[in-house]
Amino acid sequence: MNANWLDQLAPEHAPAPPGWWPPAPGWWGLAVLLLIVAGGAWVWWRSPRRRLRQATLRELRKIRAADLRPNETAQAIQNLLRRYALVLFGPERVARLNGSAWLEFLAAHGAPMLGGGVGRSLLAASYGGDTAGADPADWLRAAETFLRRAAVRSRSRPPQRPARGRPA
């Protein structure tokens, strides 16, 4: 046997550094999770109900900032609530409502304040009634409550579609 057997061995070298591909399973999971979050955020951002609520709240802020008489404020709030409810709940459920039925609808769908004295004073003022003792700030708070809560509550119910064919 050769006395210098160590010289016959291959020279030392480090193993090749690991490549970046294929990633570890954890990175695959993170990529899938990020795609799901990005897709959910995109769907949420493009939601028509969210966009409707944001536009309606912007209009309510304009009403609040405007220097209107109480009757004009009441009319603007009433028209805004009516338009929002028509779009959100459909004309079949909202168009025929008036007076106490309209106030009960508003109270049942997110604004209990509008079912009581605040709602009655808003309704009376919007049709030119006496505004003595009425506080437009209460109307604005109640309207904002309805706008924020109505969309959430209507999601739990399936949207009502008009019947096909001619009405009976």
N, CA, C and O of each residue as an XYZ file, in Angstrom:
672
protein
N       0.816     -1.152      0.000
C       0.000      0.000      0.000
C       0.879      1.242      0.000
O       1.989      1.245      0.533
N       0.361      2.277     -0.602
C       1.096      3.519     -0.742
C       1.040      4.277      0.582
O      -0.030      4.399      1.177
N       2.158      4.777      1.040
C       2.217      5.466      2.311
C       1.592      6.861      2.214
O       1.181      7.432      3.224
N       1.523      7.395      1.022
C       0.974      8.723      0.829
C      -0.446      8.628      0.247
O      -0.734      9.237     -0.783
N      -1.293      7.901      0.877
C      -2.632      7.633      0.344
C      -3.528      8.868      0.405
O      -4.487      8.948     -0.362
N      -3.260      9.822      1.273
C      -4.083     11.023      1.336
C      -3.937     11.859      0.073
O      -4.862     12.586     -0.290
N      -2.827     11.776     -0.586
C      -2.622     12.547     -1.803
C      -3.491     12.040     -2.955
O      -3.723     12.754     -3.931
N      -3.961     10.816     -2.833
C      -4.760     10.242     -3.900
C      -6.244     10.649     -3.811
O      -7.006     10.407     -4.747
N      -6.644     11.251     -2.719
C      -8.042     11.677     -2.559
C      -8.315     12.922     -3.406
O      -7.401     13.685     -3.717
N      -9.581     13.114     -3.774
C      -9.984     14.303     -4.538
C      -9.853     15.539     -3.647
O      -9.976     15.440     -2.426
N      -9.606     16.700     -4.252
C      -9.468     17.899     -3.434
C     -10.807     18.251     -2.744
O     -11.884     17.881     -3.213
N     -10.698     18.970     -1.629
C     -11.884     19.369     -0.884
C     -12.685     20.399     -1.678
O     -12.116     21.232     -2.383
N     -14.003     20.333     -1.556
C     -14.868     21.364     -2.129
C     -16.213     21.336     -1.398
O     -16.682     20.294     -0.939
N     -16.807     22.518     -1.313
C     -18.096     22.651     -0.642
C     -19.198     22.194     -1.593
O     -19.044     22.242     -2.813
N     -20.319     21.748     -1.009
C     -21.419     21.382     -1.898
C     -21.962     22.626     -2.604
O     -21.769     23.747     -2.134
N     -22.632     22.420     -3.721
C     -23.206     23.535     -4.483
C     -24.280     24.219     -3.650
O     -25.046     23.549     -2.958
N     -24.343     25.540     -3.710
C     -25.404     26.219     -2.939
C     -26.768     25.808     -3.474
O     -26.926     25.559     -4.669
N     -27.766     25.738     -2.570
C     -29.100     25.322     -3.031
C     -29.690     26.366     -3.977
O     -29.488     27.566     -3.792
N     -30.405     25.912     -4.970
C     -31.049     26.815     -5.923
C     -32.332     27.401     -5.345
O     -32.853     26.914     -4.342
N     -32.819     28.418     -5.968
C     -34.039     29.046     -5.477
C     -35.279     28.334     -6.013
O     -36.386     28.545     -5.518
N     -35.090     27.506     -7.007
C     -36.234     26.794     -7.563
C     -36.050     25.320     -7.355
O     -34.941     24.833     -7.572
N     -37.008     24.600     -6.969
C     -38.374     24.921     -6.582
C     -38.412     25.431     -5.144
O     -37.635     24.983     -4.301
N     -39.302     26.352     -4.873
C     -39.412     26.862     -3.510
C     -39.932     25.796     -2.554
O     -40.528     24.797     -2.958
N     -39.692     26.037     -1.319
C     -40.176     25.132     -0.277
C     -41.699     25.199     -0.216
O     -42.288     26.183     -0.664
N     -42.341     24.175      0.326
C     -43.815     24.165      0.391
C     -44.407     25.366      1.130
O     -45.503     25.815      0.796
N     -43.712     25.877      2.106
C     -44.216     27.047      2.821
C     -44.358     28.260      1.916
O     -45.308     29.030      2.052
N     -43.416     28.435      0.991
C     -43.500     29.562      0.049
C     -44.667     29.388     -0.905
O     -45.314     30.367     -1.277
N     -44.946     28.148     -1.308
C     -46.119     27.898     -2.163
C     -47.397     28.275     -1.421
O     -48.287     28.918     -1.979
N     -47.476     27.866     -0.151
C     -48.649     28.206      0.652
C     -48.814     29.710      0.816
O     -49.927     30.230      0.736
N     -47.702     30.411      1.045
C     -47.755     31.858      1.175
C     -48.208     32.511     -0.130
O     -48.984     33.466     -0.111
N     -47.725     31.999     -1.256
C     -48.133     32.555     -2.553
C     -49.633     32.363     -2.776
O     -50.312     33.281     -3.235
N     -50.149     31.190     -2.458
C     -51.582     30.928     -2.615
C     -52.384     31.834     -1.686
O     -53.407     32.390     -2.088
N     -51.921     31.984     -0.445
C     -52.612     32.845      0.504
C     -52.628     34.298      0.019
O     -53.655     34.968      0.127
N     -51.519     34.786     -0.506
C     -51.474     36.152     -1.027
C     -52.409     36.329     -2.219
O     -53.051     37.371     -2.350
N     -52.493     35.337     -3.078
C     -53.419     35.418     -4.210
C     -54.870     35.462     -3.738
O     -55.684     36.206     -4.284
N     -55.181     34.677     -2.740
C     -56.547     34.668     -2.211
C     -56.876     36.012     -1.568
O     -57.961     36.552     -1.782
N     -55.954     36.551     -0.787
C     -56.184     37.851     -0.139
C     -56.313     38.951     -1.188
O     -57.185     39.812     -1.077
N     -55.453     38.929     -2.205
C     -55.526     39.953     -3.253
C     -56.845     39.847     -4.026
O     -57.463     40.864     -4.338
N     -57.273     38.634     -4.330
C     -58.549     38.448     -5.026
C     -59.727     38.899     -4.180
O     -60.648     39.538     -4.688
N     -59.704     38.572     -2.894
C     -60.772     39.021     -1.999
C     -60.810     40.534     -1.860
O     -61.885     41.134     -1.835
N     -59.644     41.148     -1.770
C     -59.587     42.611     -1.675
C     -60.110     43.254     -2.953
O     -60.799     44.273     -2.901
N     -59.791     42.671     -4.082
C     -60.265     43.219     -5.360
C     -61.787     43.102     -5.453
O     -62.453     44.049     -5.873
N     -62.336     41.969     -5.071
C     -63.792     41.785     -5.103
C     -64.460     42.753     -4.131
O     -65.479     43.359     -4.463
N     -63.895     42.902     -2.933
C     -64.471     43.818     -1.954
C     -64.411     45.248     -2.469
O     -65.383     45.992     -2.332
N     -63.294     45.646     -3.055
C     -63.123     47.015     -3.532
C     -64.094     47.325     -4.667
O     -64.581     48.451     -4.767
N     -64.379     46.361     -5.511
C     -65.247     46.567     -6.650
C     -66.718     46.309     -6.333
O     -67.555     46.370     -7.234
N     -67.048     46.025     -5.086
C     -68.414     45.705     -4.689
C     -69.352     46.872     -4.994
O     -69.111     47.991     -4.542
N     -70.416     46.623     -5.755
C     -71.333     47.716     -6.067
C     -72.047     48.266     -4.830
O     -72.319     49.465     -4.764
N     -72.351     47.422     -3.863
C     -73.028     47.908     -2.659
C     -72.115     48.821     -1.848
O     -72.565     49.836     -1.315
N     -70.841     48.468     -1.752
C     -69.890     49.306     -1.033
C     -69.742     50.657     -1.729
O     -69.722     51.702     -1.078
N     -69.640     50.628     -3.040
C     -69.489     51.867     -3.789
C     -70.747     52.732     -3.678
O     -70.654     53.956     -3.588
N     -71.915     52.100     -3.685
C     -73.168     52.831     -3.522
C     -73.224     53.499     -2.154
O     -73.584     54.670     -2.037
N     -72.859     52.731     -1.109
C     -72.892     53.290      0.237
C     -71.906     54.450      0.367
O     -72.232     55.470      0.973
N     -70.709     54.305     -0.196
C     -69.716     55.381     -0.102
C     -70.199     56.641     -0.818
O     -70.034     57.750     -0.308
N     -70.794     56.471     -2.000
C     -71.303     57.637     -2.738
C     -72.443     58.307     -1.975
O     -72.540     59.534     -1.949
N     -73.297     57.507     -1.360
C     -74.421     58.059     -0.612
C     -73.936     58.780      0.644
O     -74.464     59.835      0.996
N     -72.948     58.223      1.311
C     -72.393     58.898      2.485
C     -71.700     60.207      2.103
O     -71.746     61.174      2.862
N     -71.057     60.244      0.931
C     -70.471     61.503      0.454
C     -71.546     62.557      0.244
O     -71.366     63.722      0.597
N     -72.669     62.136     -0.337
C     -73.767     63.071     -0.565
C     -74.364     63.549      0.772
O     -74.749     64.711      0.899
N     -74.436     62.668      1.741
C     -74.927     63.071      3.065
C     -73.977     64.081      3.711
O     -74.429     65.019      4.368
N     -72.677     63.899      3.532
C     -71.714     64.888      4.053
C     -71.899     66.240      3.372
O     -71.733     67.282      4.006
N     -72.241     66.227      2.085
C     -72.504     67.494      1.386
C     -73.745     68.178      1.951
O     -73.772     69.399      2.112
N     -74.764     67.388      2.250
C     -75.983     67.952      2.852
C     -75.636     68.549      4.217
O     -76.095     69.641      4.550
N     -74.831     67.841      5.002
C     -74.443     68.326      6.325
C     -73.651     69.630      6.220
O     -73.821     70.532      7.039
N     -72.783     69.723      5.205
C     -71.936     70.909      5.054
C     -72.690     72.092      4.461
O     -72.298     73.242      4.659
N     -73.771     71.816      3.735
C     -74.523     72.906      3.102
C     -75.263     73.712      4.172
O     -75.667     73.185      5.209
N     -75.423     74.979      3.892
C     -76.134     75.859      4.819
C     -77.587     75.956      4.347
O     -77.979     76.903      3.666
N     -78.381     74.929      4.739
C     -79.778     74.848      4.306
C     -80.711     75.116      5.474
O     -80.356     74.932      6.638
N     -81.912     75.556      5.129
C     -82.956     75.686      6.144
C     -83.378     74.275      6.564
O     -83.148     73.318      5.824
N     -83.994     74.137      7.741
C     -84.389     72.799      8.211
C     -85.295     72.060      7.225
O     -85.133     70.855      7.033
N     -86.253     72.766      6.590
C     -87.131     72.086      5.631
C     -86.332     71.560      4.437
O     -86.566     70.445      3.973
N     -85.396     72.359      3.945
C     -84.574     71.921      2.809
C     -83.667     70.754      3.196
O     -83.457     69.828      2.412
N     -83.140     70.814      4.406
C     -82.308     69.702      4.889
C     -83.134     68.429      4.978
O     -82.682     67.362      4.563
N     -84.343     68.538      5.516
C     -85.217     67.369      5.640
C     -85.566     66.800      4.268
O     -85.554     65.583      4.082
N     -85.876     67.669      3.306
C     -86.179     67.189      1.954
C     -84.981     66.481      1.334
O     -85.131     65.428      0.714
N     -83.793     67.057      1.499
C     -82.592     66.447      0.921
C     -82.312     65.086      1.554
O     -81.971     64.132      0.855
N     -82.456     64.997      2.876
C     -82.229     63.720      3.565
C     -83.267     62.697      3.132
O     -82.934     61.550      2.835
N     -84.516     63.114      3.098
C     -85.604     62.210      2.705
C     -85.385     61.675      1.284
O     -85.538     60.478      1.041
N     -85.030     62.555      0.355
C     -84.788     62.122     -1.026
C     -83.597     61.170     -1.102
O     -83.632     60.189     -1.844
N     -82.560     61.453     -0.349
C     -81.372     60.598     -0.349
C     -81.704     59.215      0.211
O     -81.318     58.200     -0.370
N     -82.412     59.172      1.324
C     -82.791     57.876      1.906
C     -83.683     57.085      0.954
O     -83.524     55.873      0.807
N     -84.605     57.763      0.320
C     -85.521     57.090     -0.603
C     -84.754     56.513     -1.800
O     -84.965     55.361     -2.180
N     -83.873     57.313     -2.386
C     -83.092     56.833     -3.544
C     -82.205     55.647     -3.163
O     -82.106     54.674     -3.911
N     -81.566     55.731     -2.001
C     -80.692     54.654     -1.538
C     -81.494     53.367     -1.317
O     -81.074     52.289     -1.736
N     -82.637     53.489     -0.662
C     -83.463     52.311     -0.398
C     -84.010     51.717     -1.696
O     -84.102     50.496     -1.826
N     -84.373     52.567     -2.651
C     -84.866     52.048     -3.936
C     -83.804     51.223     -4.642
O     -84.104     50.159     -5.184
N     -82.577     51.699     -4.642
C     -81.510     50.963     -5.314
C     -81.152     49.698     -4.547
O     -80.957     48.640     -5.147
N     -81.068     49.801     -3.234
C     -80.610     48.677     -2.428
C     -81.656     47.577     -2.292
O     -81.339     46.396     -2.433
N     -82.890     47.958     -2.023
C     -83.924     46.966     -1.756
C     -84.863     46.726     -2.927
O     -85.637     45.769     -2.907
N     -84.812     47.559     -3.928
C     -85.655     47.384     -5.105
C     -86.949     48.160     -5.008
O     -87.468     48.381     -3.914
N     -87.474     48.575     -6.155
C     -88.703     49.369     -6.143
C     -89.917     48.585     -5.661
O     -90.881     49.181     -5.180
N     -89.889     47.260     -5.783
C     -91.046     46.465     -5.345
C     -91.283     46.602     -3.847
O     -92.428     46.581     -3.396
N     -90.206     46.744     -3.070
C     -90.330     46.816     -1.618
C     -90.440     48.243     -1.103
O     -90.960     48.455     -0.008
N     -89.964     49.233     -1.865
C     -89.819     50.572     -1.308
C     -90.751     51.593     -1.949
O     -91.214     52.501     -1.258
N     -91.041     51.480     -3.229
C     -91.713     52.550     -3.967
C     -93.076     52.916     -3.386
O     -93.459     54.086     -3.412
N     -93.803     51.955     -2.873
C     -95.154     52.236     -2.391
C     -95.194     52.699     -0.939
O     -96.255     53.079     -0.444
N     -94.069     52.673     -0.260
C     -94.055     53.037      1.161
C     -94.156     54.548      1.335
O     -93.507     55.317      0.627
N     -94.980     54.951      2.285
C     -95.084     56.368      2.630
C     -95.544     56.475      4.069
O     -96.056     55.515      4.644
N     -95.359     57.645      4.644
C     -95.819     57.901      6.008
C     -95.218     56.962      7.024
O     -94.008     56.740      7.042
N     -96.068     56.410      7.872
C     -95.579     55.545      8.946
C     -95.006     54.234      8.409
O     -94.105     53.664      9.024
N     -95.508     53.746      7.276
C     -94.940     52.523      6.700
C     -93.490     52.759      6.271
O     -92.642     51.883      6.443
N     -93.205     53.934      5.715
C     -91.839     54.282      5.313
C     -90.933     54.377      6.541
O     -89.803     53.890      6.529
N     -91.442     55.011      7.603
C     -90.647     55.137      8.818
C     -90.407     53.776      9.473
O     -89.320     53.523      9.991
N     -91.404     52.908      9.452
C     -91.233     51.556      9.990
C     -90.205     50.776      9.179
O     -89.408     50.024      9.740
N     -90.223     50.955      7.864
C     -89.237     50.298      7.005
C     -87.823     50.765      7.366
O     -86.909     49.952      7.500
N     -87.653     52.079      7.520
C     -86.341     52.624      7.877
C     -85.892     52.099      9.235
O     -84.729     51.737      9.412
N     -86.814     52.057     10.194
C     -86.474     51.574     11.526
C     -86.116     50.088     11.502
O     -85.197     49.658     12.199
N     -86.832     49.314     10.709
C     -86.578     47.880     10.643
C     -85.281     47.544      9.917
O     -84.727     46.462     10.113
N     -84.798     48.442      9.093
C     -83.612     48.146      8.294
C     -82.392     48.959      8.719
O     -81.533     49.266      7.892
N     -82.313     49.304      9.980
C     -81.061     49.857     10.456
C     -81.115     51.178     11.172
O     -80.102     51.577     11.747
N     -82.227     51.889     11.180
C     -82.277     53.191     11.845
C     -83.469     53.253     12.793
O     -84.493     53.849     12.459
N     -83.349     52.647     13.963
C     -84.485     52.665     14.886
C     -84.887     54.073     15.323
O     -86.033     54.300     15.712
N     -83.946     55.019     15.261
C     -84.282     56.408     15.628
C     -85.347     56.980     14.695
O     -86.158     57.810     15.105
N     -85.339     56.533     13.437
C     -86.291     57.078     12.475
C     -87.701     56.522     12.669
O     -88.651     57.026     12.069
N     -87.842     55.512     13.482
C     -89.166     54.977     13.746
C     -89.940     55.781     14.772
O     -91.150     55.607     14.914
N     -89.259     56.655     15.484
C     -89.914     57.430     16.539
C     -90.107     58.882     16.159
O     -90.428     59.218     15.019
N     -89.902     59.732     17.154
C     -90.133     61.159     16.970
C     -89.205     61.804     15.956
O     -89.608     62.730     15.252
N     -87.970     61.331     15.870
C     -87.024     61.901     14.906
C     -87.530     61.664     13.483
O     -87.478     62.561     12.641
N     -88.014     60.463     13.224
C     -88.528     60.151     11.892
C     -89.776     60.954     11.558
O     -89.928     61.448     10.441
N     -90.672     61.081     12.541
C     -91.885     61.850     12.288
C     -91.574     63.321     12.023
O     -92.190     63.945     11.159
N     -90.605     63.880     12.778
C     -90.256     65.290     12.544
C     -89.554     65.453     11.196
O     -89.749     66.462     10.518
N     -88.738     64.470     10.799
C     -88.105     64.517      9.477
C     -89.153     64.479      8.377
O     -89.091     65.254      7.423
N     -90.109     63.579      8.512
C     -91.160     63.449      7.508
C     -92.010     64.705      7.438
O     -92.319     65.177      6.344
N     -92.395     65.254      8.578
C     -93.215     66.464      8.595
C     -92.456     67.634      7.992
O     -93.022     68.405      7.217
N     -91.182     67.776      8.339
C     -90.386     68.893      7.823
C     -90.116     68.747      6.331
O     -90.041     69.747      5.618
N     -89.969     67.520      5.852
C     -89.685     67.341      4.423
C     -90.894     67.693      3.559
O     -90.748     67.988      2.373
N     -92.092     67.660      4.157
C     -93.289     68.040      3.409
C     -93.776     69.433      3.800
O     -94.947     69.761      3.607
N     -92.872     70.257      4.355
C     -93.204     71.646      4.646
C     -93.871     71.872      5.962
O     -94.411     72.955      6.189
N     -93.862     70.902      6.848
C     -94.488     71.071      8.152
C     -93.656     71.922      9.080
O     -92.618     72.460      8.693
N     -94.120     72.037     10.301
C     -93.465     72.858     11.311
C     -92.156     72.196     11.734
O     -92.111     70.992     11.988
N     -91.100     72.992     11.806
C     -89.792     72.468     12.210
C     -89.399     72.933     13.605
O     -88.251     72.754     14.011
N     -90.326     73.525     14.342
C     -90.023     73.980     15.697
C     -89.711     72.765     16.566
O     -90.475     71.800     16.599
N     -88.599     72.823     17.257
C     -88.202     71.716     18.127
C     -87.508     70.587     17.401
O     -87.054     69.639     18.040
N     -87.413     70.658     16.091
C     -86.736     69.608     15.325
C     -85.249     69.922     15.262
O     -84.856     71.083     15.146
N     -84.424     68.883     15.340
C     -82.980     69.067     15.292
C     -82.438     68.374     14.039
O     -82.423     67.144     13.976
N     -81.998     69.135     13.054
C     -81.436     68.525     11.844
C     -80.237     67.620     12.124
O     -79.977     66.692     11.358
N     -79.508     67.872     13.203
C     -78.377     67.003     13.546
C     -78.867     65.585     13.861
O     -78.199     64.608     13.520
N     -80.035     65.471     14.511
C     -80.616     64.148     14.780
C     -80.996     63.457     13.481
O     -80.779     62.255     13.329
N     -81.555     64.200     12.553
C     -81.916     63.623     11.255
C     -80.672     63.094     10.545
O     -80.676     61.995      9.992
N     -79.622     63.888     10.571
C     -78.388     63.489      9.882
C     -77.766     62.258     10.537
O     -77.278     61.366      9.843
N     -77.779     62.205     11.871
C     -77.247     61.023     12.565
C     -78.071     59.789     12.239
O     -77.516     58.722     11.976
N     -79.383     59.926     12.254
C     -80.247     58.783     11.963
C     -80.085     58.335     10.513
O     -80.075     57.136     10.233
N     -79.958     59.279      9.597
C     -79.767     58.927      8.188
C     -78.446     58.206      7.993
O     -78.375     57.225      7.252
N     -77.400     58.683      8.651
C     -76.098     58.009      8.521
C     -76.155     56.604      9.096
O     -75.565     55.678      8.540
N     -76.861     56.443     10.201
C     -77.034     55.109     10.779
C     -77.730     54.182      9.793
O     -77.310     53.039      9.611
N     -78.783     54.663      9.160
C     -79.488     53.842      8.178
C     -78.565     53.487      7.009
O     -78.530     52.335      6.578
N     -77.835     54.450      6.505
C     -76.972     54.199      5.355
C     -75.878     53.189      5.681
O     -75.516     52.377      4.830
N     -75.356     53.229      6.880
C     -74.292     52.292      7.251
C     -74.820     50.899      7.575
O     -74.142     49.906      7.308
N     -76.003     50.811      8.140
C     -76.513     49.500      8.576
C     -77.401     48.815      7.554
O     -77.500     47.588      7.562
N     -78.039     49.551      6.689
C     -79.007     48.936      5.775
C     -78.335     47.976      4.812
O     -78.892     46.917      4.520
N     -77.181     48.305      4.320
C     -76.502     47.428      3.370
C     -76.104     46.127      4.030
O     -76.173     45.068      3.407
N     -75.688     46.191      5.287
C     -75.282     44.985      5.997
C     -76.484     44.084      6.216
O     -76.399     42.871      6.026
N     -77.579     44.659      6.605
C     -78.768     43.853      6.863
C     -79.381     43.291      5.595
O     -79.956     42.203      5.627
N     -79.276     43.997      4.485
C     -79.908     43.501      3.270
C     -79.128     42.352      2.674
O     -79.681     41.598      1.873
N     -77.851     42.185      3.034
C     -77.069     41.070      2.499
C     -77.572     39.739      3.024
O     -77.440     38.720      2.346
N     -78.147     39.728      4.218
C     -78.606     38.473      4.777
C     -79.845     37.956      4.056
O     -80.168     36.771      4.137
N     -80.526     38.835      3.362
C     -81.700     38.424      2.603
C     -81.332     38.343      1.127
O     -80.597     39.191      0.622
N     -81.840     37.328      0.436
C     -81.563     37.290     -0.994
C     -82.251     38.441     -1.701
O     -83.363     38.817     -1.332
N     -81.604     39.010     -2.717
C     -82.243     40.120     -3.425
C     -83.528     39.666     -4.084
O     -83.599     38.574     -4.648
N     -84.535     40.506     -4.008
C     -85.816     40.154     -4.601
C     -85.813     40.557     -6.061
O     -85.536     41.706     -6.404
N     -86.117     39.618     -6.898
C     -86.144     39.883     -8.328
C     -87.587     40.048     -8.780
O     -88.499     39.424     -8.236
N     -87.778     40.888     -9.771
C     -89.141     41.056    -10.260
C     -89.648     39.761    -10.901
O     -88.894     38.998    -11.504
N     -90.942     39.552    -10.747
C     -91.547     38.362    -11.341
C     -91.512     38.474    -12.867
O     -91.655     39.559    -13.430
N     -91.324     37.348    -13.505
C     -91.295     37.343    -14.965
C     -92.724     37.325    -15.500
O     -93.650     36.831    -14.856
N     -92.860     37.858    -16.654
C     -94.182     37.894    -17.257
C     -94.944     39.138    -16.838
O     -94.385     40.056    -16.237
N     -96.197     39.155    -17.157
C     -97.023     40.318    -16.820
C     -97.553     40.202    -15.416
O     -97.853     39.101    -14.955
N     -97.675     41.323    -14.723
C     -98.267     41.255    -13.377
C     -99.742     40.919    -13.460
O    -100.419     41.271    -14.426
N    -100.227     40.241    -12.448
C    -101.628     39.810    -12.434
C    -102.543     40.923    -12.049
O    -103.757     40.731    -11.988
